[in-house]
Amino acid sequence: MKREPKWLNRKIAEAIHLDQIKQHGGSLGIRDIGLLESALDRPKNQWHYKPESTIFELTASLGIGVAKNHPFMDGNKRTSFLLMYVFLASNGFIIDTSEEDVVNVMLKVADGSIKEDELAKWLKHSSKSNQ
């Protein structure tokens, strides 16, 4: 059995969101707490029901969940990316790509033109071990 990943919680998500709003502007606050919790639980549920999932598939599940659920008033794409970054870093990987690449991918996530499996492949290709 694989070791359970280190999960992110609501407190971390809220702190990242607050930091992004302070840095880049926008409306602060959670629009729907249920949607935030649902997004944070997506990778956990996937891990329990599909334990063969890679860390990149779990990360993509988290990122898509936050970006598509829009749990925050503003900054959902930024927060989504940073949650993926922190989740991967907590589990042994660092995303190592250009800001332009990140922006392009997150815009595709938000408009639905990149699917979860494609995001997982991008994450794998754009990451390196931090161990």
C-alpha positions, 0 to 999 in steps of 0.5 A: 500500500502506498503511503498516504499523501500529505493533504492540504486543509481549509486553513492553508487554502484560506491563507494562500487566498488571503496572501494572493488578494493582498499581493494582487488585489481583488475581493477577499472572502469565501463565496461558498465554503461547501465548494471549497471543502469539496475541492479540497476533498477531491484528491482525498476521495480519489486516493481512497477510491482509486489508490493507484492514482499518481501524486500528479493525478491527485494534484490535478484533481485538487487544482481543477476542483478549486478552479472550477468550483470558484469557492472564493470571491476572487483569485480562484485560478491563482489560489488553485495553482498555489494550492497545487504547488504547495500540495506537490511540495508537501509530497516531494515535488516542485513545479519548475516552469515559467510563469507564462506557462503557468498562466497559459495552463491555468487559463485553460483549466478555467475555461475547460480546454484542458482536462484533468488527465492533461493537467496531470501530465503537464504537472508531471512534465513540469515538476522535479523531485525536491528530495 
